């Protein structure tokens, strides 16, 4: 069972890495489609594993975007872990609407908030609209795909 968990987490992490290479032109070079696969991981991964995939996706996204790795990107990776962990927990408890609202607010608005104090208010106000737009795109992709993936997994479990 652990091998299956590790394999599925690695697969979602790899999909996050692929999504990290699909940049959204919003002015922030690490804005990409890296979190949609992590949100999809909620269908079959436990919350910690889905969060790890999201954190890895951000690290790849930052690297592809040309950002040096450092404390800010470690913070963002930790935030991605928390957002996807929370989303996965809400998904597992069948909170069909609140999980999407949580994902948009937590990732699109709350995640950039520490940079208001760490860098500057101007930076926060400058990057938040782009991050919010990118978050909504990632959430819409996951919103479309998650029910399909969940049905496919349910069908597969019946036939196993």
Helices and strands as residue ranges (DSSP letters): H 2-20, H 35-40, G 41-43, H 47-64, H 71-92, H 98-105, I 106-110, H 111-118, H 121-159
